[in-house]
Amino acid sequence: MAAQSMTGYGKAETVGSGYVVTVELKSVNNRFLEFQVRASKNILHLEPKLKQELGRHLSRGSVTCHVQYESDGPGAGGLALNETLFKAYQVMVQDAQKRLGSGATIDIADLLKIPDMVISSQASESGDVAMERILPVYDKACRELVAMREKEGGVLAADLIARVRGFFPGLEKVKALVPVRQQEYVAKMRARVQELAGDAVLAEDRMVTEIGIMAERLDVTEEIVRLEAHLHHFLETLSDHKSPGKRLGFLLQEMLREVNTLGTKSQFPDMQHLCVGWKEELEIIREQIQNIE
């Protein structure tokens, strides 16, 4: 399954017999699926249906839909002045002129620009007719949007795969370093204890036990195993899940936790240097997956 970016654009247009439909869709990042329609008032009632149809294509993202619908059917050509609204504005203007003592007049063109001042003088076109004409165009725009999101998602997925796979050589290096550094640590601690003890006689078994306990606290084998498992799971999720974004975010948190623990427990500069580089990569990955559906 192809991962989708949450950023995309789709457009479709149809010119039919007596009507024209144009649909534009734009999507950006969002934790959930949000939908907003911008259209003329006579077709805004279609918004619930359009959102339902969008849910068949997408699961996350903030989507803005622009619908332009022009029809020669009933309600398309007859226009009239909204008498009630016009009279209300007329009274308001006259009252303002009296209070201010002004003889200024208002331009009729300005009044006509007021929302709902000009209305249809004919019966509205059937909602079913508009729906039948708009939905096929809307579906095509949705598929265009998905195609763009999948294309960008493929680029993001390729980058993420390369970055995650880049962790494995470092992990192999850490696996080889751990036993060597543990031995060096034990030898260093033994020498330090003997230095502090001076001529005092120390019980060998007791010293070995105490140094072993201290060395065990710095052992990072479990963190390495868990980090490697999370890395493999990340790659599997990216390849197999239709909407992997949220799961990838959770796995990233777990990976970062293991790397932080590795850096804290490690007393060796070469391993700490690797952890710093890993944390930088994980921050880049965090930014990338915020745009994965």
Beta strands, then each sheet from edge to edge (+ up, - down):
strand 1: 8-16
strand 2: 19-28
strand 3: 33-38
strand 4: 61-71
strand 5: 79-81
strand 6: 118-120
sheet 1: 1+ 2- 4+ 3+
sheet 2: 5+ 6-
end
